[in-house]
């Protein structure tokens, strides 16, 4: 059975579930497994990349290409 068929079968089974504890358990497991998958895909940053980012940040700061935390928080409040 291919992945698409397995997903459809799973959805059908899921829709038949009437027990909230089972649904909660599946939700919890899904969140945990997605987080584990994401964390496993992370790659450490190289020292060169890390130092390049620091240099870029210092350059941006020297050229006043920064935003204050106050302005940033104000902008975020306007999003909603």
C-alpha positions in Angstrom: 0.0 0.0 0.0 1.5 3.4 -1.0 1.7 6.3 1.4 -1.3 8.2 0.0 -3.5 5.1 0.5 -2.2 4.6 4.0 -3.0 8.2 4.9 -6.6 7.9 3.5 -7.1 4.6 5.5 -5.8 6.3 8.6 -8.1 9.3 8.1 -11.1 6.9 7.7 -10.1 5.1 10.9 -9.6 8.4 12.7 -13.0 9.7 11.8 -14.6 6.6 13.3 -13.0 7.2 16.7 -15.6 8.3 19.4 -13.3 8.3 22.4 -11.8 11.7 23.3 -8.9 10.1 25.2 -7.8 8.3 22.1 -8.0 11.5 20.1 -6.0 13.4 22.7 -3.4 10.6 22.7 -3.1 10.7 18.9 -2.8 14.5 18.9 -0.1 14.3 21.6 1.8 11.6 19.7 1.6 13.5 16.4 3.0 16.7 18.0 5.8 14.7 19.6 6.7 12.8 16.5 6.6 16.0 14.3 8.9 17.7 16.8 11.3 14.7 16.8 11.4 14.6 13.0 12.1 18.4 12.8 14.8 18.2 15.5 16.5 15.3 13.7 16.6 17.3 10.5 18.4 20.2 12.1 22.0 20.7 11.1 24.6 22.5 13.3 25.8 25.9 12.0 29.4 25.9 10.8 31.8 28.2 12.7 32.3 30.2 9.4 28.6 30.7 9.0 28.3 31.7 12.7 31.1 34.2 12.5 29.7 35.6 9.2 26.4 36.2 10.9 28.1 38.0 13.8 30.1 40.1 11.4 26.9 41.0 9.4 25.1 41.9 12.7 28.0 44.2 13.8 28.0 45.8 10.4 24.2 46.4 10.4 24.5 47.9 13.9 27.4 50.2 12.9 25.2 51.4 9.9 22.2 51.8 12.2 20.3 49.2 10.2 18.6 47.9 13.3 15.2 48.1 14.9 14.6 48.7 18.6 12.7 46.0 20.6 10.0 48.6 21.4 9.4 49.3 17.7 9.5 45.6 16.9 6.9 44.9 19.6 4.7 47.7 18.3 4.9 46.4 14.8 3.9 42.9 16.0 0.9 44.2 17.8 -0.4 45.6 14.4 -0.3 42.2 12.8 -3.6 41.1 14.4 
